[in-house]
């Protein structure tokens, strides 16, 4: 009897296992689930980096957009003191004028990666050595919109 009810339902309403609308909806839901899982994984990775790294973000011209607590602790400034300032606030006056320093920001402004050990100056002249990497970040159209520095 149950089989005859199922076949009557299939004759009246179509077979949901083969209905193109049902199959399309199922595919879209599976894609949405995959996207959610990727977004959640990305969020967790960013949180892990934020906990373990000193991070500062810049506009391509070197203007500071923001920094995490680890970075601010290392350099001894508050976010309000650094946001809107230029990266050169962390560099000795003599180095600010060098071709090497201008070249660093020219490369970063072209979207090139840079890494190494960098000598920086924190609040009150505190000397800081950072093992760091500068990562250009591009938007969906491929345009460089910021540079993120990860340091230890």
N, C-alpha and C positions, 0 to 999 in steps of 0.2 A: 504494500500500500504506500509506504514512504517513497519508494522509487517512482510510483506513478504520480505522486504529488510533485516530486522534483521535476519530472519531465513535463508536467502540466505547467509548472512555474516557468520552466525554460521556454516552453512554447509561447506563453503569454508575455513574459518580460525579457526574454533573451538569456543566454547563458553568461553569468557574470565572469566565468573563467576565460571567456573568449570575447567579451564585449570590449571594443576598442576604447570606449570612454573609461571603463574601469581599468583597463591595462595602462592607459595613458596616465590616469590619476595615480595608480600604483607606482609607475616609473617616476613621476614627479615627486611623490612622497619619499621614495628611496633616495632620490637626488638631494632633496632637502635635508634628509637625515645625514647623508654624507657631508654636506656643506656645514651642517651644525657641528658634527664631530671634528671636522678640520678647524673650524673657528674656535672651538673649545680647546683643541690641542694647541693652537697658536696662542691663545690667551694664557694657557698654563706655561708655555715656554717663555713668554714675555714676563710673566710673574717670577719665574725662576731666575731669569737674567737680572731682573730688577732687585731681587733679594741678594744676589751674589756679586753684582758689578756696580761700579761707579759710572753713571750714565748721564750724559749731557747732550742736548739737542740744539742744533744751530740752523739758521737760515743758510742758504748757500753762500751768502756773503760773510758769514761768521758771527752774525748777531745771535745772541743766546735766546732760545725759545723757552727752555726749561731744563731742569736737572732733577735727578732723584736725590733722596736723602743721603745715600752713600757718597755721592759726589760732593754734595754740599758739606758733609762732615769732613771729608778729606781736605777741602780748600778753605773751610772755616767761614763760609758766607751763607746767608739765607737766600732763598729763592728770589725774594723781592730785591735783594742787592745785586743779583746777577742777571735776571731777566731783562732783556732789552739792551744789555751791554754787549760789547764785542769781545770775542775770544781773547783778544790781545790783553785784556785785563789780567790774564793768568801768565803773561809772558814778560820776561825782563825787558826793560826799555831798549837796550841795545839790540836784542834779538828781533824786536818788532820791526826794526828798520832794515833787516837783512833781506837779501834776495831769496834766501831759502825759506823764510817765513812767508813772503809774498807768493813764492812758488807753491807752497803747501796749500794755501787757500785758492790759488788759481787751479790747481789739480782737483781739489775737492769741488770747486765750482763747476768743473767740467764733468763731475760725476765719477772721478777716479778714487779708488780706495787708497788709504794710507795707514801704515802701522809702524810701531816701533816703541822705543823708550823716549819719553818726553819729560824735560825738566820744566816745571811750572811753578808759579808763585801763588801762594794762597794769601788769605787775610793776614795783614800785619807782616808781610814779607816771608811767611813760612815757606820753606823750600820743599817742593813735592816732586818726586819722580814717579811717573805713571807708565806702566806697560799698557799701551792703549792702541786701539784701532778706530779709525774714522770710516764710517760706512755711509756712502751716499744712498738716499732713499728716493725712489721714483714713484710717481703716481701712476694711475692706470693707463695714461696716455704716453708714458715714458719720460715725462718731464721731471727733472730733479726738483724736489721741493724742500728737502732738508738733509742735514748730515747728522748722524748719530755717532757719538763717541762712546765706546765701551772701554772701561779701564779697570785695572786691578792695582 
